[in-house]
Amino acid sequence: MNPSTYRWVIVAAGGLLGCVAIGGMFSLPVFLQPIAKDTGWSVTGISSAMTIGFLAMAFTSMAWGTLTDRFGPLPVVLTGSTVLSLSLFLASHATSLIAFQFVFGLLVGASCAAIFAPMMATVTGWFDTHRGLAVSLVSAGMGMAPMTMAPFAAWLVSGHDWRTSMQIVALVVGAIMIPVSLLVRRAPALAAAAAAPVTGGAPQAEMSVGEALRSPQFFILLATNFFCCATHSGPIIHTVSYAVSCGIPLIAAVTIYSVEGFAGLFGRIGFGLLGDRFGAKRVLVTGLLLQAFGALSYVFARELVMFYSVAAVFGFIYAGTMPLYAVLVRENFPLKMMGTVIGGTAMAGSLGMATGPLAGGLIYDAFSSYAWLYIGSWAMGLGAFLMAMTFRPFARPQAQPAAVTA
């Protein structure tokens, strides 16, 4: 198939793999109460598997990305897909909380990391035009997980015990992801990267991985993505509880999260198109500033309509900013190290996401209010905005003048 056509197959594969992988991990909130009732394990102990999962994603993202750079995305994504399916199946057989936390948290989280950074890196390599749209479509596929896999898990657990339901989820994950992962290919541009001259808009081809990882640009991207994800992690995890504390019935409060996720689909695509039009950095910086004030807006929400309004705007913005990091990396670092650098930013983002569950719980326990959570998210968002403002592209190498002969 022609590369200009097959690149969209890569996008579709990335979106589907991300949707099923993230959906498998985020099925835990659906199984939370049934697991607690059946086993007697504490809700805190079970839900901590999600925090362990975020940490596992953080500390394995860069390794998976480096393996992608070295061996190509297919073996990495295939391994992640297989391990994820097996991990979910093993978690359904756990007989102790520690075993469940290890299998669901560590193994599921690590296998999900084998999908996100490698696929983002792969897609950026396939596209020289419409790059923002391409990574946004992959990200949008991942964003479909709460609207596809989570309802599927809820439907299963309504008719089966949690162990059987999780086993079915594991089988579905494997049946979809393993065949789809076989479609993933290394970008054709990598084959000729060594021989390709550095053009005006290309990153520095001679930069080593060590130089890239020690560069101020890399550290700024890490810090920005950490604070960006820390900004929206708390609001994502705790807004349903906050709405319930405002007197909104639980069944209605859950729909706030759905509105946020649905708006995020449009945000990912919209920001991707804007990034292609106006530049990834400019759109990212603007989005980070808007995200900060979007998080703060939750402080003023009391009625369901206001929650819906804030959730729609906030979901559109925070989801829209996320794919732009991969575009910014592709514009500033050599193609040969996309997996490593994007894996590094994914690591920082996962660490940022891990702060939300704990911070929100501590704040509510201390103040019996979520107000300081959203104020803290606003401060984190301003920090991300200011850090992104300091990002400067690498200086482009100057063309060498032709030698003068006598």
Residue pairs with C-beta under 8 A, 6 or more apart in sequence:
1 9
3 126
3 188
6 126
6 185
7 123
7 126
7 127
7 134
9 183
10 122
10 123
10 126
10 183
10 184
10 185
11 123
11 126
11 134
11 137
11 138
12 141
13 119
13 180
13 181
13 183
13 184
14 119
14 120
14 122
14 123
14 138
14 141
14 184
15 137
15 138
15 140
15 141
15 142
15 144
16 141
16 176
16 180
17 77
17 81
17 115
17 119
17 141
17 177
17 180
17 181
17 184
18 115
18 116
18 119
18 138
18 139
18 141
18 142
18 145
19 141
19 142
19 143
19 144
19 145
19 148
19 149
20 145
20 149
20 172
20 173
20 176
20 177
21 80
21 81
21 84
21 111
21 112
21 115
21 116
21 142
21 173
21 177
22 112
22 142
22 145
22 149
23 144
23 145
23 146
23 148
23 149
23 150
23 152
23 153
24 84
24 88
24 108
24 112
24 149
24 169
24 170
24 173
25 50
25 53
25 108
25 109
25 112
26 145
26 146
26 149
26 150
27 149
27 150
27 153
27 166
27 169
28 46
28 47
28 49
28 50
28 53
28 104
29 47
29 50
29 150
30 150
30 153
30 154
30 157
31 153
31 157
31 162
31 165
31 166
32 43
32 46
32 47
33 43
34 157
34 161
34 162
34 165
35 41
35 46
35 100
35 162
36 42
36 43
36 46
38 161
38 162
38 163
39 97
41 97
41 100
42 97
45 97
45 101
46 97
46 100
47 357
48 101
48 105
49 100
49 101
49 104
49 105
50 105
50 357
51 105
51 354
51 357
51 358
52 101
52 104
52 105
52 106
52 109
53 104
53 105
53 106
53 108
53 109
53 112
54 109
54 350
54 351
54 353
54 354
55 105
55 109
55 350
55 351
55 354
56 105
56 106
56 107
56 108
56 109
56 110
56 113
57 109
57 110
57 112
57 113
57 116
57 346
57 347
57 350
58 113
58 346
58 347
58 348
58 349
58 350
58 351
58 354
59 347
60 109
60 110
60 113
60 114
61 113
61 116
61 117
61 343
61 344
61 346
61 347
61 350
62 117
62 340
62 343
62 344
62 346
62 347
63 343
64 76
64 80
64 113
64 114
64 117
64 118
64 339
64 343
65 117
65 118
65 121
65 338
65 339
65 340
65 341
65 342
65 343
65 344
65 346
66 339
66 340
66 343
67 75
67 76
67 118
67 339
68 76
68 117
68 118
68 121
68 122
68 338
68 339
68 343
69 121
69 336
69 337
69 338
69 339
69 340
72 185
72 186
73 118
73 119
73 121
73 122
73 184
73 185
73 186
73 339
74 181
74 182
74 184
74 185
74 186
76 114
76 118
77 114
77 115
77 118
77 119
77 181
77 184
78 178
78 181
78 182
79 111
79 114
80 111
80 112
80 113
80 114
80 115
80 118
80 181
81 111
81 114
81 115
81 173
81 174
81 177
81 178
81 180
81 181
82 174
82 178
83 107
83 110
83 111
83 114
84 108
84 111
84 112
84 114
84 115
84 173
84 174
84 177
85 170
85 171
85 173
85 174
85 177
85 178
86 170
86 174
87 103
87 104
87 107
87 108
87 111
87 170
88 104
88 108
88 166
88 167
88 169
88 170
88 173
89 166
89 167
89 170
89 171
90 103
90 107
91 100
91 103
91 104
91 107
91 108
91 166
92 162
92 163
92 164
92 166
92 167
92 170
93 163
94 100
94 103
94 104
113 343
113 346
113 350
116 142
116 346
117 339
117 342
117 343
117 345
117 346
118 339
118 343
119 138
119 184
120 135
120 138
120 139
120 323
120 326
120 342
120 346
121 326
121 338
121 339
121 341
121 342
121 343
122 184
122 185
122 186
122 187
122 338
122 339
123 134
123 135
123 138
123 326
124 131
124 134
124 135
124 326
124 327
124 329
124 330
124 335
124 338
124 342
125 186
125 187
125 189
125 190
125 330
125 335
125 338
126 134
126 187
126 188
126 189
127 134
128 189
129 276
130 276
131 276
131 327
131 330
132 271
132 272
132 273
132 274
132 275
132 276
132 280
132 323
132 324
132 327
133 269
133 272
133 273
133 276
134 272
135 272
135 323
135 326
135 327
136 268
136 269
136 271
136 272
136 273
136 275
136 320
136 323
137 268
137 269
137 272
138 323
139 268
139 272
139 319
139 322
139 323
140 265
140 268
140 269
143 261
143 264
143 265
143 268
143 319
144 265
146 257
146 258
146 261
147 258
147 261
147 262
149 169
152 169
152 172
153 165
153 169
156 164
156 165
156 168
156 169
157 165
160 168
187 335
189 196
189 335
190 335
190 336
193 205
193 334
193 335
193 336
196 202
196 205
198 204
198 205
198 206
198 396
198 397
200 396
201 331
203 330
203 331
203 332
203 333
203 334
203 335
203 394
204 334
204 394
204 396
204 397
205 334
206 397
207 333
207 334
207 337
207 394
209 337
209 340
212 218
212 333
212 334
212 337
212 340
212 341
213 340
213 341
213 344
215 394
216 392
217 332
217 333
217 391
217 392
217 393
217 394
218 333
218 341
218 344
220 387
220 388
220 390
220 391
221 325
221 328
221 329
221 341
221 344
221 345
221 348
221 391
222 344
222 345
222 347
222 348
223 348
223 387
224 288
224 325
224 384
224 387
224 388
224 391
225 325
225 345
225 346
225 348
225 349
225 352
225 384
226 348
226 349
226 351
226 352
227 352
227 380
227 381
227 383
227 384
227 387
228 288
228 291
228 318
228 321
228 322
228 349
228 352
228 381
228 384
229 348
229 349
229 350
229 351
229 352
229 353
230 352
230 353
230 355
230 356
230 377
230 380
231 291
231 292
231 295
231 318
231 352
231 377
231 378
231 380
231 381
231 384
232 291
232 295
232 314
232 318
232 356
232 377
233 352
233 353
233 354
233 355
233 356
233 357
234 295
234 355
234 356
234 359
234 360
234 373
234 374
234 376
234 377
235 295
235 298
235 314
235 356
235 373
235 374
235 377
236 257
236 260
236 356
237 356
237 357
237 360
238 356
238 357
238 360
238 361
238 364
238 370
238 373
239 256
239 257
239 260
239 298
239 307
239 311
240 250
240 253
240 254
240 256
240 257
241 253
241 360
241 364
241 370
242 298
242 370
242 373
243 252
243 253
243 256
243 301
243 304
243 307
244 250
244 253
245 369
245 370
246 301
246 302
248 303
248 304
248 307
252 304
253 307
256 304
256 307
256 308
256 311
257 311
259 308
259 311
259 312
259 315
260 311
260 312
260 314
260 315
261 315
261 319
262 315
263 311
263 312
263 313
263 314
263 315
263 316
263 319
264 315
264 316
264 318
264 319
264 320
265 319
266 316
267 315
267 316
267 317
267 318
267 319
267 320
268 319
268 320
268 322
268 323
270 316
270 320
271 283
271 287
271 320
271 321
271 323
271 324
272 320
272 323
272 324
272 327
274 283
275 283
275 284
275 323
275 324
275 327
280 324
280 327
280 328
280 331
281 328
281 388
281 391
283 324
284 321
284 324
284 325
284 328
284 388
285 385
285 388
285 389
287 317
287 320
287 321
287 324
288 321
288 381
288 384
288 385
288 388
289 381
289 382
289 385
290 317
291 314
291 317
291 318
291 321
291 381
291 384
292 377
292 378
292 379
292 380
292 381
292 382
292 384
292 385
293 378
293 381
294 310
294 313
294 314
294 317
294 318
295 314
295 374
295 377
295 378
295 381
296 374
296 375
296 377
296 378
296 381
297 310
297 313
297 314
298 307
298 310
298 314
298 370
298 374
299 371
299 374
299 375
300 306
300 310
301 307
301 309
301 310
322 349
325 342
325 345
325 349
326 342
326 345
328 391
329 338
329 341
329 342
329 345
330 338
331 393
332 393
332 394
333 341
359 373
359 376
360 370
360 373
363 369
363 370
363 372
363 373
363 376
364 370
364 373
